[in-house]
């Protein structure tokens, strides 16, 4: 085992050197990549400006204006000249908007002039004769051109295709990408348009007829008896939307919940239904009816009510909840009874006698708790599942009237004490004092609750804001124990290490059912539940058990955490020389997630010295010994009666030493360490 540890230490040192070299190489490579990327961007920009300059100068030439060089000198002279500023020294030209304004004016005037030319062409006698022959009607299409109508439907579009050189385009409605381009001032312009219309008019006429027929069919769906009957039966609302290019139908419940949306594209002659596309009307029609018949037509309120009822039934069948109720001699029945206002699900005892009920309000779906006489106790929303709020100090634990003053710190009697911290997102989630005693070859684990309220803050907040050194000092002040160092491990490392070890084995003394802890396994959300007995756990399962707080015993959490630590220690002791890969993986994980002020070789030394030591679980600080619970805002009140005023915010749930005497905690922990 010693060889394994020393080998791992060498690997870590080599890894640190390798990391430094790779990091510097990566930084240099990254800088070079950034420079290459900027050069490519400048080259691309040069090409764009060059094309832009060429187009503008052609326009200027047609307007009898001299050509202008739009390229900056830094682009025109690409030779290396160290006397000129590099790209990093260029500044934004505050006069640029004036140049752009001039160019915009030129472009605008060119387009305006081209639209006038198109207008003259469109309203010419020659073109009107062609349109009359083909029963086409010319109408203006805003400022962009003209539509040519056939029987009231758009058959063609006449527009400017290119400003310089000037080109107009005749576009076909059913084939948007196909167009015939021509120069509207050329002598053969009308001939080109006439030939294009003559060659396509029959196809377009048939296309428009098909579009109209399909549009009529589409619009007629909502008039069919089957649809009308469904709409009347459920009080549905139909809204139709017609534009030049589309027809649409939206069907929703009376309270606005959308059931289906159908649309027809009059140009492409296809259909969509709730996002699905169809090219055949009969297939679309069949699917429309299927969706309408199978859709849930209940109102949003009705759905909420049904959801609440199903939620109660699901929870009533949950093994964790069944176990939880069994301990309290209760069962929740899934049979529903109701009156004019509620649907009831009864709690009964082992004799079948009703003890109370959960009721779903028929109008809004909210769940309430009722007593035996069906009188409301409270809404489910207002209840806290946390038993913390009801916890009171343990009456069986006796604190002497007079105890010694332990001062600031009382020492460790030659033993070594470390602070173990399990963190999540920089917050201390698990806090354990680990006392190593070489004379008895034991390790005593004492849990400290994170909700302990010290100097107007929960203690777990000190780790997040001040780091491990400050946190260790705070815990030392509270407990009076001289702490030699701390080891903080992120929850992700906790998972990874246990998985690397192949899982751990623990034995639960009682069922663990946590109604406030929802877990997702195989895509299904359930309540955290582990039965009494032996379990082999992977990293995620072990973390769940360690973090669960709401059980029949509020502070059973610390016992489970200590069980898991023992399971990890046992697995580490089983490692041998053939499992060097596991050792390396563990060190690699710790290197990423570990926060400590203890040198690596010292940690290895402690592990080797105490790897066979017996772990003694001690009762940590809790309301069953030297703590009591309250709320932060109540604790700060001088007049405690104010807490009973309506709307009073009680603040955060906190723990404090009995009689607010911090010396009591030092007295209690000193006793545990010297047992």
N, C-alpha and C positions, 0 to 999 in steps of 0.2 A: 504493500500500500504506500510506503514511503517513496518508493521509486516512482509510482504513479503520480504522486503529488509533486515531487521534484521535477518530473518530466513536464507536467502541466505548467509549473512555474516558468520553466525555460521557454515553453511554447508561448506563454503570455508575453515574456520579454521580447522574443523574436517577433511576435505579432505586433508589438508596439512600434518596433523599428520599421517593420514592413509598412505599417499604417502611415507612419510619418513620410516615408519615401513615396508611397502611393499618393498620399494627400498632396505633396508638393508637385508630383508629376501631373496629377489631375488638375491642380490649379493652373499650371503652365499650359497644359493642353486646352483647358477651358478658355484661357485668355487668347490663345492662338485661334481657337474656333470662333470666338467673338469677333476678332479682327477680320477673319476670312468672311464671316457672315456680313459684316459692315461693307466690305469691298464688293460683295455680290449685290447688296442693296443699292450701292452707289452706281454700279454698272447698269442695273435695271432702271434706275431713275434717269440716268443719262439717255438711255434708249427711248424712254417715254417722252422726255423733253424734246429730243431730236425729232420724233414723229410729230409731236404737237407743233413745233416750230415750222416744220414743212407744210402742214395743213394750213396754218394761219397765213403763211406767206403766199400760198396759192390764192387764198381769199383776198389778201391785200393786192395781189397782182391783178385780179379781175376788177378791183375797185380803183385801179390805176394808182395804187399807193406803193412806195418803195419797199423792197424787202427789208426785213429787220432780223438781226441776230439775237435770238432769245436765249442762247446758251451762255452761261457765265464763263468768265475767262478761265476759271479753274477747270472747266470741262474742255474748252477749246485748246488749252495748252497742257497736255498730259505729261510733259517731260518733267523729270525730277528737278525741282528748283528749291533748294533749302531756304532761300530768302523769302519765299511766299508762305503765307500761313497754311497750316494743314487743316484738315476737315474739322478737327476738334476746336479750332479757333473761329470758325465762321459764325456770323450772327444773323438773326432774323432781320430781313430788310423791311423796315417800317413803311417804305414807299411801295411795296409790292401790291397792295390793294388797288392803287391807282393804275398800275399796269394791267392788272386783271380786269379792272372796270373798263378800260379801253378795249381790251380784247372781247369782253362780254358784249359791249355795244356793237362791235363789228359783227360778231356771230348773230346777235339778235336782228340786226338790220338785214343780214343775208337771208335769215329764215323768213323775215317779214316780206322781203322782196320775192322770195320763192313761193310763198303762199299766195301772193297777188298773181303771180304767173299761173299757179295752179287754178286759181279762181277764174281767170280769163279763159283758161282751157276748158274747165268744167262747165262754164256757162256759154261756151261757143255754140253757134248754130250747128256746126259739123258734128259735135259730140251729141247734142240734143237729138239730132236726126237718128243717130245710132241707137240711143236710148229708147226713142219712140218706137223704132222698128222692133225692139226686143221687149217692149212693154216694161221698161225699167224707169223708175222715178228717182231723180236726184234730190237728196236732202243733205244739209250741212251736218257734219259730225264735230260739234264744238269748234275749236280753233285748229284742229289737227287735219281736217280734210273733209271728205264726203262719203256718204253711204249711197249705194245704188240699190233701191228696193224693188223686189218682185212680188207683187200681190201683198204688200205690206210687210214682207220679211226681208231682212238684209241678205242680198245676194253677193255684192262686191263692196270693197272699200277702196276709195281713191285717196292717196296721201303722198306726202313728200317722203322719199326713201333716202335721199342723200342730198345734202346742201351744196357740196362742192366736190366734183362737178354736179350740177343739178340733175337729179333723177326723180321721177315720180313713179308710183307703183300702183298697179291694179291687183288687189288681193282677193282670193277666192274664199268665201265664207267657210265652206266645209273643209278647206285645206289651208289652214292659217299660214303654214310655212311656205306655201307655193305662191308666187307673185310674178307678175309681168312688169318689168321695169322699162321706162322709156323717158325721153327728154320731151317735156310738154311744149317746148317752143320749136321742136323739130317739125319739118313738113310732114313726116310720116307718122306723127304721134297718133292722130285719129285712126289711121289705118291699123297701127299696132293694137290699139284698144279694141277696135272693131273685130279684128281677127281673134283676139283673145276671148271676147264675149261670144262670138259665133261658135268657137270651138268648145265652149264650156256651158253654154246656156241651157242645153237640154239636160245635162248632168245635174246642174244646179237646180233646175226646175223640179226634177225628180227628187232631189235631196230635200228641197224646201217642202215638198208635198209630204215626204216621209217624216220630216221633222214635225210638221203640223199634226199629222196623224198620231204620232207618238206622244206629242204634247197633249192632245185631246184625251188619249188613253190615260196618260199620267194624271191629268186633272180629274178624270172621271173616277179614279180609285176611291176617293173620299165620298163619292156619291153612291157607291155600291151599297146594297141593302145590308150586307154582312158587316161592313165597316160602320154604317150608320147605326145599326143595332148595338154594336159594341160601344160606340161613343155615347149613345143615349143611356145604356145600361149602367155605365160606370161614371157618367158625368164628365167625360173627357173633353178636352178643348183642342180644336183644330185651327191651325193658322197656315194660310197659303201665302207664298211670296213669289211674284212673277217679275222677271226682268227680261231684257231683250235677249239675253243668252241663256238664262236658266229658269226653271220652275222648281219650287221647293214646297214641301209640306212638313209641318212640325205638329206632332200629337203629344199632348202632355196631360197630366192629371189636373184636377180642378185647383190644386194648390201650387201648380207650376212645375211639378217634377216631370222632366222630359222622358217620354217613353220611346219615341223614335223620330228620326229626321231622315226624310227622303228627298232626293234632288235629281233633276234631269238636266243634263247639259245639252242644249238645243243645237250646239255646233258639233259636238262630238257624237251626239245621239247615243249617249250612254247614261247609266243611272248609278246612284250610290244610295245605300241604306245603312245608316249608323256606321259610316266609314267604309263599308264593303262595296266593291264595284261590280257592276253587272253590264254586259253588252247586249243581253237578250231581255226584251220586255217581259216575256212570259216567266222566265226565271226570277226576275226582279219582283213581279207581281205575286208569285207564289211565296217568295221569301217575306214580302211585305205582310201578307196575311199570317204567316207563321209567327213573325215577331209580334204582331198586334195581338194575336190570340194567347201567346205564351208569356207576354210581358206582365210584370207585377203592376197592377193598376190601382193598388191601394195608395192612399194619401201618405205623405211623409209622417204624419202623426200615427197612422195605423202601423206603419213599419217600425216606428220607435217602440210602440207598445208590444209588438210581436218580438222585437229584439230583446226587450226587457224580460219578457216571459221565457224566451229561450235561454237567456243568460242565467236565470235562476235555476232552470232545469239542468243546464250544463254544470253549474257549480254543485248542485245537489248530488250529481253523479260522480263528481271528482273524488278519487280515493283519498287525497289529502284532506278535503273538507269533511268527508265521511269519518275519517280517523279523528279529526279535530272535534267534531260533534260527539263522537262516541265517548271521548274522554269526559264530556259534559253531560252524558246520558241523554243525548238528543238525536233526532233524525229529522231531516227536512223532506217532507213528502212532495212528490212531483204532480200529484193529482190536483187539478184546479177547481176551486169553488169561487163563486163570484156573487156580487150584489150589484146594485145600480152604479156603483162608483169604482169598485176595485176587483181585480182577479187575485185570489189569495192562494198562498202556498204555506201549509202549516208546519210548524215545528212541533214534534210530539216526543214524549219521553218513552222509556222502554215499555211502559204499560199502555201506550197508545193514546195517552191523554194530551190534549192540545196545550202547549205552553206559550204559544204566540204564533205570529205569522209574518211572512213577507208579502206585501201587497203591491200590485202594479196598478197605478192610477189609470183609469180608462180613457181619460181625455188627453193626457200629455205623456204617459208612459213612465213617469217617475216612480221609483221603488221606495216604499215606506216600511218601517218596522212597526208591528202591532202587538198589543198584549193579548191575553186570553180572551178578552171581551171585544176584540177587534177595534180597540181604541188606539189611535196613532201615538207611538212613543216618539219617533223622529223619522226624518227622511234618511235614506241610506247615504246620501251625499254628506250629511252633517256628521256622520259617525266617523271616528278614527279607528282603523283596524289595529292601531298600535296599543298594546297592553301597557306601554310605558306610562301613558297618561293616568292609569289607574293604580300604578305601583306605589306601595307605601313601605316605609322602613320595616325590616324584619324585627318582629317583636321578641323573637327568641334569642337574638344576639344581644348580649349585655356588655355595655361599656362601663368600666369602673368610674365611680364618681371622681376619683383622683388618679391621674396618670402622670408619669414623669414627663418633663419638658425635654423633648429630644433636640431642641435647638435647630440649627440649620442642617447639619449632616452628622450622622452618628457612626459612620464607618461600616465596614463589611466583615469585620472579624477575620481578616486574612483571605476571604473569598473574593472571587472576581465576579463583577456584575456588568452585563452588557444590556443595551436597550435594543430590542428587535422591533422593527417598524414595517408593517405591510401597508404600502401606499397605493393610491389610485388617483391619477391625475393630480399629483403633488399633494394630495390630502392624506393624512395619516388615518388609515382605516382600522388597522390593528396595532395595538401597543402592548408589548410584553416585556417585563423585566425578567432576564435570564440570569440566575445566580449560580455560578459554578463553584462547587466546594470540593477541593482536592482531598481533604481529610476524610470526607464521607463518600467521595466518588459519586456525588449526586448533582443533578441540575434541577433547580427549582424554577418553575415558570409561574409568574404572577401577572395576570392580565389587568390592564388599566383601561377603563372605558373612555372612549374618545369624547363623550359628551360632558366629561368633568369640566366644570366652569371655574376657571382660574384667572383672576385679575380681569374680570369682565369679558373673557373670551373662552370659547371652547378650546380645549388644549390641542385638538387636532389641527386647529388653524395656525398654531405656532410653527408647525413643520412646513406648511405651505408658504408662509410669509417669511420665516427666518432661517429655514434650512435645518439640517440635522444637528449642527453644533448648538444652536439656540434651543432647539427642542429638547435635546439631552439635558441641558442645564435647567430647563423648566421642570422636567420630570424629576430631576435630582432634587430641586427645591421642594417639590410637592411631597416626595417620598422620603427624603432625608438620606437616600442611599447614594454612596459615591459610585458613579457610573464611569467605567473605564473607556467606553466607546459605544458607538451605535452602528447598527447594520440595517439599512433600509432597502427593501426589495419591492419592486413594482409588481402589481398583480399579474402582469403579462409574464414576468420571469417565473412567478409562482406556478403558472400553468405550464410553461415550457419545461421547467426542471422536473416536475412530476411526470410529464409525458416522456421525457428523456429516460427517466428511471423505470419506465414501463408501468407507471401507476403505483398507488400505495394501498395498503390494507388497513382499515380501521373497523372498530366495532362500536356501534351506537347503543347506548344503554336504554334508550327509549325512542319511540317514533318521532321523526322530525317532520312537522307539517307547518309550513309558513304561508298563511293566506295572503300576505303582502308581497310575496316573491314569485313573480311569474317567470317561467322559463319556456324556452322554445326548443323542442326536440323533434327532429324529422318533420319540420314545418308546422307542428301543432303546439299551440300555447297551452300550458297547464300550470297548476300550482306546484311549487317545490314540495316534494314529499319523498322521504326515505324511511323505510320501516326499521324497527328495532332489529339489531343483529349485525352481522359482518357484511362489509361491502368492500369491493375492489374499485377504486376510484381513479379516473383519469384526471388530468390537470383542471379541466373546466368543472367537473363534478366536485372535486375537492374545494375549489374556490367558492362554489355555490354554498356548500355546507359551512365553510368558514365564515362567509359573509352574512348568512341568514341570521336575523336578529329576533324575529317575532315567533316565539315558540311558547310552549306551556311554561317554560322557565326563561325569564327575560335574559338572564345572564348565563344560560347554558351555552351561548355562543363562545365564550372564552374557553369552556371545557372542550368544545369541538375543535377549536383552533389548536389547543395543546395536543389533542389526539392526532391531528394532521401533522404537526411538527414532529411528533414521535414517529409517525409513519414514514416521514421523509428521512429522519435520522436512521431508522432501521434499514431502509433501502440503500442509503449511502454506505452503511456498514457492510452490506452484502457485495459491494463492488470489489472486483479482483483485477489482477493484472491483464486479463484477457478482454477487459472492457474499457480500454484506454479511450476509445472513441466516445463513450458516454462521459468520461471525465472531461475530455476536451470540450464537448458540447456544453456541459454544465458551466465550465469556466468561461466559455465564449458568451453564454447567455448572461451570466453574472456581470461580465465586463460591460455589457450593454445596459443592464437594468439596475446594477447595484449602486447604492449610495452609502458610503462608509468612511470613517476616519481611522479605521484599523488597517495597518499594513497587511498585505497578502500573506506574507510568511508567518505573521503572528496569528492570523486566522487559521492557517494550516496547522500551526502548533497547537492551538486551542482544540481544534477538531481531533487531532491525533491523541491528545491527552485525555479527552473526555468522550471518545467515540463509543466506549463501552459503559459509560456512566448511566446510572438509573435516573430517568426523568420523573420527578415528583410534581404532580399537578396540585397547585394550591388554589384555594378560592380567591379569585381576584377581587378588586374593589367593587362593591355592588350595594344595592339598597337592602340586601339581606345581611349586611354586616355594618359598615361604617358610613354609608352614604344615604342621602334622601333625594327625591326628585321634586322638581318644581318647574316653573317657566321663567325665562329671563326677565320678562316685563313685570311679573308678579314679584320676583325676587328684589327688584329695584324699587318697589312701592314702599312708601313709608306707611300709608294707610291701606292695609291689605283688603279692607272691605270694598275698595274700588274695583277689585277684580270681578265682582258680581254684577257690575253695571252692564246694561245691554250694549253689545258692540265692542266690549273691551277686548283688545288684542293681547293675548297672553304671551306672545313671543315664542322663542324657541324652547324646546324641551331640554332641560339641563340637569346635571347632577352636582351635588355639593356635599361636603363632609357634615356628619350629624352635628347639630348645634353650631354649625358654621365654624367649627374648630379644626383647623388644618393640622394641628398636632395629632389628632386622632388617627389620621391616615398614616403618619410616621410610626405611631405606636402599633398600629395593626400590622404594617409590613415588617417592622422589626421583629414582631412576634412570629410571623411566618418564616422569616429567614433563620431564626434561631430555634425553631422546633427540632 
